Each structure stands twice: as C-alpha cells, then as structure tokens.
Amino acid sequence: MCTTSLLNVVGGEMEADTGAGVSRAEKKALDKAKIVHRETERNVLKTVTRILKKAEDERSEEEARTLLRHPSAVEQVRGRSVRSGQQRRRREEVCDGVEELRTKVSQLAAAVRCAQHLVVYTGAGISTAASIPDYRGPNGVWTQLQKGQAVSSSDLGRAEPTLTHMCIKALHQQNLVKHVVSQNCDGLHLRSGLPQQGLSELHGNMFIEVCASCVPAREYVRVFDVTERTALRRHATGRRCGRCGAELRDTIVHFGERGTLEQPLNWSGAAAAAGSADLILCLGSSLKVLKKYACLWSMNRPAKRRPLLFIVNLQWTPKDDLATLKINGRCDEVMELLMKELDLQIPPYNKAEDPIFHQATPLRPEEELSHTRCLIAPPAGPEDHRPPDGQGPAPGAQGPAPDAQGPAPPAPPPPVQGGWFGRGFSKGRKRKRRKAV
C-alpha cells in the first residue's frame, strides 16, 4: 500500500471502502502506523506541556520553535490547563463573611415570608454535622477515593437529626415549607418528625424495606440499616413479607439505577410540589444529580414565571448562574440565622419522641439473626434531649474514666462494610485498583 494511504488512515481520513481487499500484511502496517502516530502525538503533548510550564523568557530558541511547529498541541495543553484550574476552583469551599452572610440570610428570610409555596431540596451537606460524610466536599467520599485514600466510617444508624433537619421540620409545621425533596438515604428527615406525605426521598431510605409483591407495596420500617446485604441491582434484604411471604427489598436507588417504587421515593409528590413552587431552597447539595431531573426545575415555564432559586452550599453548583441568591455557608449556621430572622424557635431533637420507634415493625423470632447492624435504641430514661446538631452525650451519660496518664486516644472508626454507603466505597476502591494496574 502507498504512503498516502497510510497517512490517510493515521489521520482518520481513510474512505470506508478502502478496507476491501486489504491484505494481512497491509493491515498490520496500518495498525503499526496508527500506534506510531498516537505515540508521536503523546510525546509532542508531553514536550509542549513541559515547555509551557516555563516562563517565556526562560525558554530556549529550540523550545520556542517547537511551540510554533505544533500550534494545535499548544492550544490543547492550554485548554486542559484552563479546565483543570476551573475544576479546582469549583471544588474549593468558600465561606461568606459574617456581615455578608447575615445580609444574604435576611434576603432569604424576606423571600420565605413572601413565598406561597416553598419547596426545599436537600443533599448530603445537611447531614455532615451528624458525622455522615458528603460525596464531593474536600473530605467527601468520592474526593477521598479520587486521591487514592481509604475511607472509613462508623455505623450510619448511630446518626441523629441535625439542627438543619429540625429547622426544616419546624418550618413545615409553620406551613412555611410545603414539601421537602431529599437525595439522602439516611432517614434523618423522617426521624426529625417530618411527615412522610411532605417528603420525597428520591434515593430511598436505609431504614425501610418493602414487599413489592403486595399491592400497594407494603412498607416495613426497621430500627437498623436494612441495606447490609444489598448492592447495585441486588436489593433483596434476606427477610420476607409477613403477609404474602415474598422476599423483601431495600428502597435504595444506586448510581446507574432508576427508582420505581412509589414510596418512599414519592416522585409524584416531588413533581407536583415543584410544579407549584414559587421559591426553591437548595441546602447542602452539589446539584450535579438533581440538575438532571427536569421536572424539579419548572423548565417548561417561561423564565419570568419560574420559581425563585436560593442555594446554600460551600462549593460551586451547576445552578449558581440561575440562582436568585447563592449563600456560601454551612447549612446549620445559615438555618440558625434564618430561624432568628423569622423569630421561630428551633425544636431540639428528642430521641424519646423519634417517630421511628412507633413506625417500626418488629422482627419475627426467626429473623432476629438476619442482620448485624446496630439497633437504634430508645433512651433508658424518661427523656433524652439532645442538642439539635446531634452532637454530645445524652444528659446523665458517663464516658469512660480516664486513667492516670490521661484519656486514651479515640480508636479509629471501623471500615464501612456493606450497605448503601459501604458498597459505594468498595466499588470506588476496586476501580482505583484496576486503574493502578
């Protein structure tokens, strides 16, 4: 085959019909030419990258000529550098100053007072105060995995509703919030006392398993994480329906799956609330997933008739440019200021009144050993008032006595095993190991 044909193949311009009648030797020559061409391009990019890292007055004449000979490579490297810097800035956490934060929260409070139909969208950022890590923050799950770092955590069933959860519940009780749409699977909205009809848990609830064979689907609320044995496209929990005997499944919607359960996902409630909304408040969400759900953003309305959008997040979100106001702050701080502006009390979390205890279905005797997860236990005393952020021991609780040399350092948390959170960790680690190989 002539040199021109080889060059056409290498450049990707070979006609479709040239494949007919090509001998084995010619095909091997073509493949080799492609490999050489790719390797040459790779070396050019490496060289151009090394040269562009130098200051212009530090480059030699030969290096300057190299840049002139490869303008497309120069453009490609500079484009990569711009995109890399943009992504780095988007991952940074930015906090507004004290006065700026107060001013923005005052504007938010004014919008809340005027709103006729306020809908709240929540993400992992509202649960970080309960020691549940987020995904894309500086110490988030995916961020740590991208750095090749191990991720560990304690049993997520030990978490309790945060100040933000309790504020949302209070706003709903005052009829200021009409509906809550959450991406979180931690069940803390329901445990705060928010009624299920006012909530859409789009990605499921770690305390709920259902019988999909019953019509309508029968829910079983448990006082432990039901996802111990479940994973992507494997949702059986190992327990069975007390009515029909069918196998129960969890309600978690993993990445790459489409949620089909009516409850607790409640997509119909989320879409109806978004359709009526005149104000949307996004709390602690990167919105990288929620942005894909067109029904939540009223994009079918004319721009002037769409709801006002207020975003509370420390990092950039893809909806920032469309927001009426972006508040760079921690959710608990912002919500505490908002409640003061609205002159509303923040109810403390009272474990004795946690709805999960009266909603839960007890296990049958043969199911007692069907899990190894930590049980959420009711308080031993008559009352167990906790701070709204879920931090600190219960009143009267005694910690371990320090020895003569001072308190022992806290033991590192055990690695997460199984469950909707742990499976994500394992999958990320496996992917990292494959890339390393």
Sequence and secondary structure as in RCSB ss.txt:
>XXXX:A:sequence
MCTTSLLNVVGGEMEADTGAGVSRAEKKALDKAKIVHRETERNVLKTVTRILKKAEDERSEEEARTLLRHPSAVE
QVRGRSVRSGQQRRRREEVCDGVEELRTKVSQLAAAVRCAQHLVVYTGAGISTAASIPDYRGPNGVWTQLQKGQA
VSSSDLGRAEPTLTHMCIKALHQQNLVKHVVSQNCDGLHLRSGLPQQGLSELHGNMFIEVCASCVPAREYVRVFD
VTERTALRRHATGRRCGRCGAELRDTIVHFGERGTLEQPLNWSGAAAAAGSADLILCLGSSLKVLKKYACLWSMN
RPAKRRPLLFIVNLQWTPKDDLATLKINGRCDEVMELLMKELDLQIPPYNKAEDPIFHQATPLRPEEELSHTRCL
IAPPAGPEDHRPPDGQGPAPGAQGPAPDAQGPAPPAPPPPVQGGWFGRGFSKGRKRKRRKAV
>XXXX:A:secstr
  HHHHHHHHTT   GGGGTT  HHHHHHHHHHHHHHHHHHHHHHHHHHHHHTS GGG  HHHHHHHHH HHHHH
HHHHHHHHHHHHHHHHS     HHHHHHHHHHHHHHHHH SSEEEEE GGGSGGGT   SSSTT HHHHHHTT  
     GGG    HHHHHHHHHHHTTSEEEEEE   S HHHHHT  GGGEEETT  TTEEEETTSSS EEEE SS 
TTTT BTTB EEEEE TTT  EEEE    TT     STTT HHHHHHHHHH SEEEEES   TTGGG GGGTTTT
S GGGS EEEEE SS  TTGGG SEEE S HHHHHHHHHHHTT     EEGGG THHHHB    GGGTTS  S  
    SSS  EE TT  S  TT      BTTB           SHHHHHHHHHHHHHHHHHH 
